């Protein structure tokens, strides 16, 4: 009986092991602190909650959406328009873009801070807009050989700042 309980406990522990995340044909295991969630909609293949540690701030969220557009300029312009910079700043003051390669795959990054005019369904006129001050979103477009994926790390600025180094490291570990 004890052997059966031990085997069941081992099977449960093995099931807790993070499953690799597929991003445009590349894969990597998510960091231990990322809590997998059921994707909120059918456009997402993966969704994670990244904890805040401070009750004053909400958790951050990471979403992965495969089969997405590879038009970097069009997507970046659309995403930048969702943010209003703080008073006295221009959009270019609070927006950073970069790119790098993982193997042969190009990774494009847009990093924006300010007040997020968030809509759960951005292109649905019936979707209610929420104003989220002091937020940050890091959008990533991974253009693979047969697929393009969009990723978004978003949440309160301080929480995204905390998780950004692990997110960037994870992106560079995709294989």
C-alpha positions as CSV (number, residue, x, y, z in Angstrom):
1,X,0.0,0.0,0.0
2,X,2.8,2.4,0.9
3,X,4.5,1.7,-2.5
4,X,1.3,2.6,-4.3
5,X,1.0,5.9,-2.4
6,X,4.6,6.7,-3.1
7,X,4.1,5.9,-6.8
8,X,1.0,8.1,-6.9
9,X,2.8,11.0,-5.2
10,X,5.7,10.6,-7.7
11,X,3.3,10.7,-10.6
12,X,1.6,13.9,-9.3
13,X,5.0,15.5,-8.7
14,X,6.1,14.6,-12.3
15,X,2.9,16.1,-13.6
16,X,3.8,19.4,-11.9
17,X,6.9,19.7,-14.0
18,X,6.5,22.7,-16.3
19,X,5.6,21.9,-19.9
20,X,7.7,23.5,-22.6
21,X,6.1,26.5,-24.3
22,X,6.1,26.5,-28.1
23,X,6.8,29.9,-29.6
24,X,6.9,29.9,-33.4
25,X,8.4,26.4,-33.5
26,X,10.9,27.1,-30.7
27,X,10.5,25.7,-27.2
28,X,11.6,26.5,-23.7
29,X,10.4,25.5,-20.2
30,X,8.9,28.4,-18.3
31,X,10.7,29.7,-15.2
32,X,9.5,28.2,-11.9
33,X,7.8,31.4,-10.7
34,X,5.4,31.6,-13.6
35,X,2.0,30.1,-12.8
36,X,0.3,28.5,-15.9
37,X,-3.3,29.5,-16.3
38,X,-6.0,28.5,-18.7
39,X,-5.8,30.8,-21.7
40,X,-8.5,33.5,-21.5
41,X,-9.4,33.1,-25.2
42,X,-8.8,30.9,-28.2
43,X,-6.1,33.2,-29.7
44,X,-3.7,32.3,-26.9
45,X,-1.8,29.0,-26.6
46,X,-0.3,29.8,-23.2
47,X,-1.0,32.2,-20.4
48,X,0.9,32.8,-17.2
49,X,0.5,34.8,-14.0
50,X,3.7,36.4,-12.8
51,X,3.3,37.2,-9.0
52,X,3.6,40.7,-7.6
53,X,4.9,40.1,-4.1
54,X,3.3,43.4,-3.2
55,X,-0.4,43.6,-2.3
56,X,-0.5,47.2,-3.6
57,X,0.1,45.9,-7.2
58,X,-1.7,43.4,-9.3
59,X,0.1,40.4,-10.8
60,X,1.7,40.6,-14.2
61,X,0.5,38.4,-17.1
62,X,2.4,36.7,-20.0
63,X,0.4,35.6,-23.0
64,X,1.5,33.6,-26.1
65,X,-0.5,33.9,-29.3
66,X,0.6,31.7,-32.2
67,X,-0.5,32.1,-35.9
68,X,-0.1,35.9,-35.7
69,X,0.8,38.6,-38.1
70,X,4.5,39.1,-39.0
71,X,4.0,42.8,-39.9
72,X,6.2,44.3,-37.2
73,X,5.7,48.0,-38.0
74,X,1.9,47.7,-38.2
75,X,1.6,45.8,-34.9
76,X,4.1,48.0,-33.1
77,X,2.2,51.1,-34.2
78,X,-1.1,49.6,-33.1
79,X,0.3,48.6,-29.7
80,X,2.0,51.9,-29.0
81,X,-1.3,53.7,-29.6
82,X,-2.8,51.8,-26.6
83,X,-0.5,53.8,-24.3
84,X,-0.5,57.5,-23.2
85,X,2.9,58.7,-21.9
86,X,3.0,60.5,-18.6
87,X,2.6,64.3,-18.6
88,X,5.6,66.1,-20.1
89,X,6.8,63.0,-22.0
90,X,6.4,62.1,-25.7
91,X,5.6,58.5,-26.8
92,X,9.2,58.1,-28.0
93,X,10.4,58.9,-24.4
94,X,8.6,55.9,-23.0
95,X,9.0,53.4,-25.9
96,X,11.9,51.2,-26.7
97,X,12.3,48.8,-29.6
98,X,15.0,46.2,-30.1
99,X,15.6,43.0,-32.0
100,X,17.8,40.0,-31.7
101,X,18.1,36.5,-33.1
102,X,17.6,33.1,-31.5
103,X,19.3,30.8,-33.9
104,X,17.9,31.7,-37.3
105,X,14.7,33.2,-35.8
106,X,14.3,37.0,-35.5
107,X,12.8,38.4,-32.3
108,X,11.3,41.9,-32.3
109,X,10.6,43.7,-29.0
110,X,8.5,46.7,-28.2
111,X,8.6,48.0,-24.6
112,X,6.1,50.7,-23.6
113,X,5.3,52.4,-20.2
114,X,2.6,54.9,-19.3
115,X,-1.1,54.8,-19.0
116,X,-2.5,51.7,-20.8
117,X,-5.9,52.1,-22.5
118,X,-6.5,48.4,-22.1
119,X,-9.3,46.5,-23.8
120,X,-9.7,42.8,-23.4
121,X,-10.7,42.6,-27.1
122,X,-8.8,45.6,-28.6
123,X,-10.7,45.6,-31.9
124,X,-14.2,44.9,-30.6
125,X,-16.1,48.3,-30.3
126,X,-18.2,46.7,-27.5
127,X,-15.2,45.8,-25.4
128,X,-14.9,48.2,-22.4
129,X,-11.8,50.2,-22.1
130,X,-10.0,50.2,-18.8
131,X,-7.5,53.0,-17.9
132,X,-4.4,51.5,-16.2
133,X,-1.9,54.1,-15.0
134,X,1.8,53.3,-14.4
135,X,1.7,50.1,-16.5
136,X,4.2,48.5,-18.8
137,X,3.8,46.1,-21.7
138,X,6.6,44.3,-23.4
139,X,5.3,42.9,-26.8
140,X,7.4,40.5,-28.7
141,X,7.0,39.2,-32.2
142,X,8.9,36.0,-32.9
143,X,9.0,35.3,-36.7
144,X,9.7,31.6,-37.1
145,X,10.1,29.6,-40.3
146,X,6.5,28.4,-40.4
147,X,4.8,30.5,-37.7
148,X,4.8,33.9,-36.1
149,X,4.0,34.3,-32.5
150,X,3.1,37.3,-30.4
151,X,4.0,37.5,-26.7
152,X,2.9,40.1,-24.2
153,X,4.4,40.6,-20.7
154,X,2.1,43.2,-19.1
155,X,1.1,44.6,-15.8
156,X,2.0,47.3,-13.2
157,X,5.3,48.8,-14.1
158,X,7.1,47.6,-10.9
159,X,5.9,44.0,-11.4
160,X,6.9,43.9,-15.0
161,X,10.2,45.4,-14.1
162,X,10.7,42.6,-11.5
163,X,9.9,39.8,-14.1
164,X,11.5,41.3,-17.2
165,X,15.0,39.9,-16.7
166,X,13.7,36.3,-16.4
167,X,11.4,36.9,-19.4
168,X,14.3,38.2,-21.5
169,X,16.5,35.3,-20.4
170,X,13.7,32.8,-21.3
171,X,13.3,34.3,-24.7
172,X,17.0,33.8,-25.4
173,X,16.8,30.2,-24.2
174,X,14.2,29.2,-26.9
175,X,15.6,26.4,-29.0
